[in-house]
Amino acid sequence: MQSPITLPVLALLATCWACSPPPAEETAQPPNFVIVFADDQGYGDLGVFGATGFKTPRIDQMAREGMRFTDFYAQTVCGPSRTALLTGSYPIRVAEYGNEKNSFPYVHEKEILLPKVLQQAGYATGMIGKVDITQRRRGFKPELNPVRRGFDYWFGVVGANDSGEVHWVYRNEERIQESAGVDDLTRRYTDEALEFIRRHKDGPFFLYIAHTMAHVVLGVTEPFRGRSERGLYGDVIEELDASTGEILDLLTELGLDQNTIVVYTSDNGPWSNHSHPRYTAAIAEHAGSAGPLRGAKGTTWEGGIRVPTVMWGPGFIPTGTETGEVATTMDLLPTFIGMAGAQLPADRTLDGRDIGPLMRGEPGAASPHEAFYYYRETHLDAVRSGPWKLVFPRPGRDESDWLLSKGGAFLGELLEPVTELSLYNLTTDIGEQDNVAAENPEVVERLTALADKARDELGDHDRIGTGVRFFEDGPKWPRRQAWMKP
């Protein structure tokens, strides 16, 4: 079902690093899919995105052998980002239990997730890692276990590792540990992922690896401790890189490389904001970098929501290519379902679009999105169309705000108000420093109209959109957390 707010018109040109077309022959079996979803890894935290102080040779290799996406978007924080990826929808559209809308989403069991569609199409489906779409441990009902939502196998945890350990480690529906340390977590996830691939090498399979790292509190195994010049954060990223390399090596060893697509991306920007006085050396050791982008995790500046992304698939994705077209984690659902020969759910509107032409490097392939909407929980903060980003005025937030007071994770620009309507050309001003609204009134008018469509269909902090899903009787959005209020 086509949403009226997402018609394809963007026209940023894709560029190549020595383009070569993928093989012309089609494989008889639909492709395997692997998503490696890092946590809190910033835009500047891969070698091919300008990282310094540590090395990511295996993911850089993925880029040389595949495609780098420079304008790829997730969501501002962990739970909404996973919601968007798995449902193919903006989190504000997605139904939650009690018809509520929460910062930690409580995704309703009647929402259809990507693995369920692929499972019904004959795929073996596996998840390794962090769920975080169930209000964490507070709302983890048995029916929300990943193995009841489309995954054949799950090894991982319910929520984050803020306390320096993870709680409730599961294998399928059995809770095998009440808590566990984080130093060996990436290693455990890697071993589980490799074993899943070996078990399902005859395919097709879908594997979703939702890493706990590099979310604070950080942990790393001894072989990587102290290895980078960047400190603990650099060590953690180097282990994530090596883990990804092991997956690529096994796919090649098993002869699956020509029929597998691997996506490496992050759930949001880094846990970092250097501009705030509470930013200390201790925080810095656990925080990443947004590179040239403004802002960090929790914000709708580019640094909070634009993520480093590389896609690799020798049988599908042309070597050494790059695209500046706008794409999102929501697009993976319709893209993979299309490649699998399955059908999208016909009874609901999705916001993701098929980016297969972009991934294949087809001549003239453009973003399928007329606009991308920057939602911070229930707030529509900005809209992007083509190179233009329009940012709406908003009040700042108080340091007593729950998110801001939680150990200094969200600082600086979350506190600062936006006092005027601001327009940025992201092609020439990637750091969002030069407000050119006054010089471009026609662009402001066009993007304002697009935002109004989003407010009508998806909603805003002061209204519920006509296209928002509810699966229960009773009041809609009867309770929202205090930190969602303007």
C-alpha positions in Angstrom: 0.0 0.0 0.0 1.5 3.3 -1.1 1.7 6.0 1.6 0.8 9.5 0.4 3.8 10.9 2.2 6.5 8.7 0.6 6.3 9.1 -3.2 9.7 8.7 -5.0 11.2 11.9 -6.2 14.7 12.3 -4.6 17.5 12.7 -7.1 20.9 12.7 -5.4 23.3 11.1 -7.8 25.0 7.8 -6.9 28.8 7.8 -7.4 31.2 5.0 -8.0 34.7 4.1 -6.8 35.5 1.9 -9.8 32.1 0.5 -10.6 31.8 -3.1 -11.9 28.4 -4.7 -12.5 27.3 -7.8 -10.6 27.1 -11.1 -12.4 24.3 -11.3 -14.9 23.3 -14.8 -14.0 20.6 -15.2 -11.5 20.8 -17.9 -8.8 18.1 -20.5 -8.5 17.8 -20.0 -4.8 16.7 -16.6 -3.3 19.6 -14.8 -1.5 20.5 -15.2 2.1 20.4 -12.0 4.2 22.6 -11.0 7.2 22.1 -7.7 9.1 24.9 -6.7 11.5 23.4 -4.0 13.7 25.9 -2.2 15.9 24.8 -0.2 18.8 25.7 3.5 19.2 28.4 3.4 16.6 28.8 6.9 15.1 28.9 8.0 11.5 32.7 8.6 11.9 33.5 5.3 13.4 34.4 3.2 10.4 37.6 3.5 8.4 35.7 4.2 5.2 33.9 7.0 7.0 37.0 8.6 8.3 37.7 6.9 11.6 41.0 7.6 13.4 42.7 6.0 16.3 41.5 2.5 15.4 41.1 0.3 12.3 38.2 -1.5 10.7 39.9 -3.4 7.9 37.2 -6.0 7.4 34.3 -3.6 7.1 36.5 -1.4 4.9 37.0 -4.5 2.7 33.2 -4.9 2.6 33.0 -1.3 1.2 35.8 -2.0 -1.4 33.9 -5.1 -2.5 30.4 -3.7 -2.2 28.7 -0.3 -1.6 29.0 2.5 0.9 25.8 4.4 1.7 26.6 7.9 2.8 23.1 9.1 3.5 21.5 6.2 5.4 19.2 6.8 8.3 18.1 4.9 11.4 16.3 6.5 14.4 17.5 8.5 17.3 17.7 5.8 20.0 17.9 2.0 20.4 14.3 0.8 20.8 12.7 3.0 18.1 15.5 2.1 15.7 14.9 -1.7 16.1 11.2 -1.0 15.7 11.7 0.7 12.4 14.0 -2.0 11.0 11.8 -4.9 12.0 8.4 -3.3 11.0 9.5 -1.3 8.0 7.6 1.7 9.5 8.3 4.9 11.4 8.0 4.0 15.1 5.3 6.6 15.6 3.1 4.6 13.2 3.6 1.3 15.0 1.1 -0.1 17.4 2.0 -0.7 21.0 0.3 -2.4 23.9 -2.3 -0.4 25.6 -2.5 1.9 22.6 0.4 3.8 24.3 3.5 5.4 22.8 6.7 4.9 24.7 10.3 5.9 24.4 11.1 2.2 24.9 8.6 0.7 22.4 6.2 -2.0 23.5 5.6 -3.3 20.0 2.3 -5.1 19.7 2.2 -8.8 18.8 -0.1 -8.0 15.9 2.7 -6.0 14.2 4.2 -8.1 11.4 8.0 -8.3 11.6 10.4 -8.9 8.8 11.5 -12.4 10.0 7.8 -13.6 10.0 7.4 -12.8 6.3 10.7 -14.5 5.4 9.9 -17.5 7.6 6.6 -17.9 5.8 8.6 -17.8 2.5 10.7 -20.7 3.5 13.6 -19.0 5.2 15.4 -20.2 8.3 15.4 -17.1 10.5 17.8 -16.4 13.4 18.4 -13.6 15.8 21.5 -13.0 17.9 21.6 -10.2 20.4 19.5 -7.5 21.9 15.7 -7.3 21.4 14.7 -3.9 22.9 11.2 -3.6 21.3 9.5 -5.0 24.4 9.9 -2.3 27.0 12.9 -4.3 28.1 12.3 -6.5 31.1 9.3 -4.5 32.3 7.1 -5.8 29.6 8.7 -9.0 28.3 5.7 -11.2 27.8 6.3 -14.8 26.6 4.4 -14.0 23.4 7.0 -11.3 22.6 9.9 -13.7 22.6 11.6 -13.5 19.1 10.9 -17.2 18.5 7.2 -16.4 18.6 7.5 -13.5 16.3 9.2 -15.0 13.3 12.6 -16.1 14.4 13.4 -19.9 14.4 16.3 -19.3 16.8 17.3 -16.6 19.3 20.3 -16.2 21.5 20.6 -12.9 23.3 19.2 -10.4 25.8 16.1 -8.4 26.3 17.5 -4.9 26.9 20.7 -2.9 27.2 23.8 -3.1 29.3 23.6 0.3 31.1 24.6 -1.3 34.4 27.8 -2.9 33.1 26.2 -6.3 32.6 23.2 -7.7 30.7 20.2 -9.3 32.3 18.1 -12.2 31.3 20.2 -14.1 28.7 18.0 -16.3 26.6 18.4 -19.2 24.2 15.0 -19.5 22.5 12.4 -19.5 25.3 14.8 -20.7 28.0 16.3 -18.0 30.3 19.8 -19.5 30.6 21.4 -16.7 32.8 19.9 -14.1 35.0 22.9 -11.8 34.3 26.2 -11.9 32.5 29.2 -9.7 32.0 29.8 -7.8 28.8 33.5 -8.4 28.1 32.9 -11.6 26.2 29.5 -10.7 24.8 30.6 -9.9 21.2 32.5 -13.2 21.2 29.5 -15.1 22.3 27.3 -13.4 19.7 29.9 -14.2 17.0 30.1 -17.8 17.9 26.3 -18.2 17.8 26.1 -16.4 14.5 28.7 -18.6 12.9 27.0 -21.7 14.2 23.6 -20.6 12.8 25.2 -20.1 9.3 26.7 -23.5 9.4 23.4 -25.1 10.4 21.6 -23.4 7.6 24.2 -23.3 4.9 21.8 -25.0 2.5 19.6 -21.9 2.9 17.9 -19.7 2.3 18.4 -18.0 5.7 18.0 -14.6 7.4 20.3 -13.7 10.3 19.9 -10.6 12.4 22.8 -9.8 14.6 21.9 -7.1 17.0 25.1 -6.4 18.9 25.1 -5.0 22.4 28.3 -3.1 21.7 29.2 -0.3 21.5 26.5 0.7 23.9 27.8 1.8 27.3 29.1 0.2 29.5 31.7 -1.1 27.1 33.3 -4.6 27.3 35.9 -6.3 25.1 37.8 -9.6 25.1 41.4 -9.7 26.1 42.8 -10.1 22.6 41.4 -6.7 21.7 41.9 -4.9 25.0 44.4 -2.1 24.6 44.9 -2.8 20.9 43.8 0.5 19.5 45.1 4.1 20.0 41.5 5.2 20.7 41.2 3.5 24.0 38.4 1.2 25.1 35.9 2.4 22.5 38.4 1.8 19.7 39.1 -1.7 21.0 35.4 -2.5 21.0 34.9 -1.3 17.4 38.0 -3.3 16.3 36.4 -6.5 17.8 33.1 -5.7 16.0 35.1 -5.4 12.8 36.9 -8.7 13.4 33.5 -10.4 14.2 32.1 -9.2 10.9 35.2 -10.5 9.2 34.7 -13.9 10.6 31.1 -14.0 9.2 32.4 -12.9 5.7 35.1 -15.6 5.9 32.7 -18.3 6.7 30.3 -17.3 4.0 33.1 -17.5 1.5 34.4 -20.8 2.9 31.0 -22.3 2.5 30.5 -21.0 -1.0 27.7 -18.7 0.1 29.3 -15.4 -0.7 27.8 -15.1 -4.2 24.3 -15.6 -2.9 24.3 -13.7 0.4 23.8 -10.0 1.1 25.4 -8.6 4.3 24.4 -5.2 5.7 26.5 -3.5 8.3 25.0 -0.4 10.0 24.2 1.1 13.4 21.1 1.8 15.3 21.8 5.5 16.0 24.5 8.0 16.5 27.2 7.9 19.1 26.8 8.3 22.9 28.7 11.5 22.8 28.6 15.3 22.9 31.8 17.1 23.2 30.2 20.6 23.6 28.7 20.0 27.1 30.6 20.8 30.3 29.7 17.4 31.7 31.6 15.7 28.9 34.6 14.2 30.7 37.5 12.0 29.9 35.7 9.0 31.5 32.7 9.6 29.2 35.0 10.1 26.2 36.5 6.6 26.6 33.0 5.1 26.1 31.8 7.5 23.3 32.1 7.4 19.6 32.3 10.1 16.9 29.7 11.5 14.5 32.6 12.6 12.3 31.6 15.7 10.3 28.0 15.6 11.5 26.3 17.7 14.1 24.8 16.2 17.2 24.8 12.7 18.7 22.5 9.9 19.9 19.1 11.1 21.0 19.1 14.1 18.7 17.6 14.6 15.2 20.7 16.5 14.0 22.4 14.4 11.4 24.9 13.0 14.0 22.0 11.4 15.9 20.2 9.6 13.1 22.5 9.2 10.1 24.5 6.1 10.4 27.6 4.5 8.8 26.4 1.8 6.4 28.1 -0.7 4.1 26.4 -3.4 2.0 28.2 -6.4 0.6 27.0 -9.1 -1.8 29.3 -10.1 -4.6 26.4 -11.7 -6.5 24.2 -8.6 -6.3 26.1 -5.5 -5.3 28.6 -3.9 -7.7 32.2 -3.6 -6.4 33.6 -0.4 -5.0 30.5 1.7 -5.3 28.9 4.5 -3.3 25.6 6.2 -3.2 24.5 9.4 -1.7 20.8 8.6 -2.2 18.6 8.7 0.9 17.8 5.2 2.3 16.8 3.9 5.7 16.7 0.9 7.9 12.9 0.7 7.1 13.8 -0.1 3.5 15.5 -3.4 4.4 12.1 -5.1 5.0 10.5 -4.4 1.6 13.8 -4.9 -0.2 14.5 -8.3 1.3 11.0 -9.4 1.0 11.0 -8.5 -2.7 14.3 -10.3 -3.3 13.0 -13.3 -1.5 10.0 -13.4 -3.9 7.6 -13.0 -1.0 4.7 -10.6 -0.6 4.4 -7.5 1.5 1.6 -7.4 4.1 -1.4 -6.0 2.2 -3.4 -4.8 5.1 -1.2 -2.0 6.4 0.9 1.0 5.2 4.6 0.7 5.4 7.1 3.5 5.2 10.1 1.5 3.9 10.6 1.2 0.2 12.5 -1.2 -2.1 16.0 0.0 -2.5 17.1 -3.0 -4.7 17.9 -0.7 -7.7 20.2 1.3 -5.5 21.9 -1.8 -4.1 22.4 -3.2 -7.6 23.8 0.1 -8.9 21.3 0.4 -11.6 21.9 3.5 -13.9 19.8 6.4 -12.7 18.6 4.6 -9.5 17.3 7.2 -7.1 16.0 7.2 -3.6 12.4 6.0 -3.4 11.6 8.6 -0.8 10.1 11.9 -1.5 10.9 12.9 2.1 12.5 11.5 5.2 11.0 12.5 8.5 13.1 13.1 11.6 11.0 11.9 14.5 12.3 12.2 18.1 9.9 9.9 19.9 6.5 11.6 19.0 8.0 14.9 17.9 8.5 15.8 14.3 11.7 17.8 14.5 12.7 18.0 10.8 12.1 16.8 7.2 14.6 16.1 4.4 13.9 16.1 0.7 16.7 15.9 -1.8 19.7 17.8 -0.3 17.4 20.0 1.8 16.7 19.6 5.5 14.1 21.8 7.2 14.4 22.0 11.0 11.4 23.3 13.0 11.7 25.5 16.1 11.4 23.6 19.4 12.1 24.3 23.1 15.2 22.9 24.8 15.0 20.2 27.4 15.8 20.4 31.1 18.6 18.4 32.7 16.1 16.8 35.0 14.7 15.0 31.9 15.1 11.3 32.4 17.2 10.7 29.3 19.5 13.6 30.1 20.0 12.7 33.7 20.9 9.0 33.0 24.6 9.1 33.4 25.3 11.9 31.0 24.5 9.9 27.9 22.5 12.6 26.2 24.0 16.0 26.5 24.5 19.4 24.9 22.3 19.9 21.9 19.3 18.1 23.5 19.3 20.9 26.0 19.5 23.7 23.5 16.3 25.1 21.9 15.9 25.7 18.2 14.7 29.3 18.1 14.0 29.7 14.4 13.0 27.8 11.3 16.2 26.5 9.8 17.0 25.2 6.3 20.3 23.4 5.5 21.7 22.1 2.3 23.3 18.9 3.4 25.3 18.5 0.2 27.2 21.7 0.8 26.7 22.0 4.6 26.9 18.5 6.1 27.5 19.9 9.6 24.2 21.9 9.6 25.8 25.3 10.4 24.5 27.7 7.7 20.8 28.4 7.9 19.7 29.4 4.4 15.9 29.5 4.9 15.7 33.3 4.1 17.4 32.7 0.7 15.2 29.8 -0.3 11.6 30.5 0.6 10.2 28.2 -2.1 12.2 25.2 -0.6 10.9 26.1 2.9 7.3 26.2 1.6 7.7 22.8 -0.2 9.2 21.1 2.8 6.7 22.6 5.2 3.9 21.1 3.0 5.6 17.7 3.2 5.9 18.0 7.0 2.2 18.9 7.2 1.4 15.6 5.3 3.4 13.7 7.8 1.7 15.4 10.7 -1.7 14.4 9.2 -0.7 10.8 8.6 1.8 10.0 11.2 1.1 12.6 13.8 3.2 14.9 16.1 3.6 15.4 19.8 0.2 17.2 19.9 -1.8 15.0 17.5 -2.4 11.4 16.4 -2.0 10.8 12.7 -4.7 9.2 10.6 -2.3 6.3 9.6 -1.2 5.3 13.1 -1.9 1.7 13.9 -3.9 0.6 17.0 -4.9 -3.0 17.7 -6.8 -2.5 21.0 -10.0 -0.8 22.1 -9.9 2.2 24.4 -8.2 5.5 24.4 -5.3 6.2 21.9 -2.0 7.3 23.4 -3.6 7.4 26.9 -0.2 7.7 28.6 3.0 9.0 27.2 6.3 9.3 29.2 7.1 12.7 30.6 10.2 13.1 28.4 8.0 13.0 25.3 6.2 16.2 26.2 7.3 19.4 24.4 
